[in-house]
Amino acid sequence: MHAFLPFGTAAGQGWLQFGELGLAFLLAGIVGLEREYRQKSAGFRTYTLVGVASALFVLVSKYGFDDVLAPGRVVLDPSRVAAQIVSGLGFIGGGVIFMRRDAVRGLTTAASIWLTAALGMACGAGMTALALATTAGYLFVMFVTPRLLRHFPSAKKPGFIVAVAGVDDAGLPDRVRARIRELGFSTGHMRLERDVEDGTISIVIRIRGPRGYGDLLTGLMRVPGVTSARSESGSNALE
């Protein structure tokens, strides 16, 4: 007889199992609130659903087939459902990862969804201490380590934003990006703003590289069609 069965004789539907589902909801919700706080694409609802669903899958795998088991004839492998949870989450994780220009976004969100599923599985399997410790570790990584990493030296200089203006030409953004790469810099998110009346285009682009923006601005002014180039973080400009 399974422990904590106040709702009848059906195995796996006692207070213990409801407590495990509740803990999965709580821990997954904590992770979801952190993502919601940072205004990420997946928030509280997504994470709680993933965590509770993973816990429920494990509970069903553990208790859902007791009525058809027969010693020596019908056996149960609970790990098979758990393995399918891990592989099945790939479509959710893949849906939040995307590449914008040269920058990959969503990796942390995808990894945290994967971790939330693991939390739910641990709760469903009764490994509550591991689930609690993992949640504490997640919060440490997300809130404490960024502050610690600021004190570590970086091989790259901090990124900066450059604004380039020129004659509205369909090929100008590509020429600007190519010149930036020729000078040894990498490009991030790019925003285009066109002025139809004046026939001009403004290109705002995030830059990273091993040097400051002085040489970069000079190089951009040599791109055909460019009339001005400046750093948005300061007053340095060439026109």
N, C-alpha and C positions, 0 to 999 in steps of 0.2 A: 504494500500500500504506500503510495507516495505521500510525502509530507504536505501538510497544509492544504487539505481538500475540503473546504466548507461548502462547496457548491455541488456536492454529489460525489459520485465515485469516479468520474472521468479524470483520468490521469493528466497532470500538467496544467490544471486550471485552478490551482489553489492560490493562497495569499503569497506564497513564495514567488510564483511565476508572475503574478501581478506586480509584486515589488520589483522584480527584475525588469519588467517592462517600464515601470515608473522611473527606475534609476537610469535606464537607457534614454528615456525622454529627457530627464534632467540634464545628463551629461551632454547629450547631443544638442540640447537647447543652449547650454553654456557656450559650446563651440559656435553654434549658429548666431548667438548674440554678438560674439566677437567679430564675426564676419559682417553682421548687420551694422555694427558700429563703424566698421571701415568702409561701409557702403559698397560691398562686393556684389557680384552678380547673383550668387547664391547666398541666401540669408537664413533666418531663423526657421522658417517653414521647411525649406529644403533639408536642412540638417536634422531637424527633429524627425521628419518622415524617414530619412535614410537610417537614422539610429534606431528608431522604434521598429521599422520594418526588418532590419537586420536581426534585432533581438527576437522578433516574432518568428522569423525563419528558423533560427537556431532552436527555439522552444518547440516548434512544430517538428523539427528534425529529431529532437530528443524524445518527445512524448506523443507525437501525433499518430504513431503507427503501432502503439502497444497492443491494440485489439487484434491485429493481424499477425503478430509474431508467434512463431511456433518453434520451440527449442529443437534444433537439429534440422529443421526444414525451412523456416523463414527467419532470416537474420536481418539486422539493421546496421547500416553504416552511417552514423550521424554526420561524419566529416564530409560526406559528399555534398550535402546541401550547403555547408559552410564554404566549401571550395567554390561553389557556383555563385555565392554572394560576391566573393572577391572578383571573379571574372565578369559578373554581370554589371558591376559598377563602372566598368570601363566606358560605357556609352555616356554616363553622366559626367565622368571626369573629362572625357574627350570633348564634351559639349561646352565646357567652360574655358577650354584652352584655345587661344587664337593668337595669330601673329599679326601685328600691326607694324608695317614697314620692317625695321630690323629688330623690333622688340617683341618678345614672347610674353603674353599676358595670361594669367589664370592658373599658373602652375601651383601656387600656394593654395588656391581655392580647391583645385582638383585633389591635391594631396590631403587637405583637411577633410574633404568628403570621404576619401578612402579611410582616413583615420576614424571618422565618425562611424563608419560601418564596422570597423574593428571594435570600437567601444560598444556598439550595440551587440555584436557577437559575443564579446566578453561578458556583458551583463546577462545575455540569454543563457550562456554556459555556466553562470554562477560565479564567475571570476570577478567579483565586484571590487576587490582590493586592487587588482591590476587595472581595472577600468578607471578607478578613482586616481590612481597614481599616474596613469597615462594622460588623463585630463589635466592634472596639475602640471605635468611636463609640457603639455601643449601650451597652456597659458604662460608658462615660463618662457618658452621659445618665442611666442608671439609678442609678449609685452616687455620682457626683461632683456633678452639678447640683442634686440635692435639698439638699445642704449649702450650695451657693452661694445658692440661692433663699431660704434662711432669712434671709439678710441684706438682702433686698429688702423695702421697705415694702409692706404689704398694704392694700388699700382696705377690707377687712372685718376686723373683730375676730375673734380665734380662736373656734372653736366651743366650746360648753359643753353640758353635759347637765343637764336639768331633770327632776325627779321630782314628779309630781302625784298626789295621792291624793284619793279622793272616793267617793261612793255609787255602787255598781255600777249603771250605767245604760248601755244600749246606745248612746245618743247622746252620752255624755260625751266619748269620744275625739275625735269630730268637732267638738264645741264647743270643746274645748281647742285643737285644731289651727287652727280658724277664728280664735280670739282671738289666737293667736300671730302669724298672718299679718296680722291687723288692726293689730297693734303694730309691723309692719315687719320681722318676723323670718321666716326660712325654716326649714322643718322637715326633718330627715333621718330616720334610722331610728327607728322607734317600737316599743317593747316593752310589752305589756300583761300584768299579773299580777292574777288575780282570787282573792279570798278568799271562798269560798262560805259559810263559817260566819259571817263577820262581815258579808257583803253589801257588801264594799268592793272597789274596783279601784285598782290603782297603774299609772300611766302614766309610763314612762321614755322620754324623747325627746331627740334631739340637735338643738341649736338653733344657728343662725348669724344674725348680724345686725349692724347698725351701732352698737349700743349694748351696755352691760353688761346683766346680768340683773336689776338692781334693779327697774326699771320693769316688766319682764316678769313677775316674781313677783307684784307688786302687781296687775297686770292679770289674771293667772290666778286669783287669789283671788276675783275678782268673777264668775267663771264659775259659773253655777248647778250645784250638786252637788259642787263642789271644796271639800275640807276642809283641805288643806295643799298648799303648793308650795315647793319648795326646789331649790337647785343642788347637784348631787351632788359638784361639785368643791370645795365649801366648806361652811361651817356656816350660811350664810345661809338662813333659812327663815321662812315666814310660816304660822301655824296659827290 
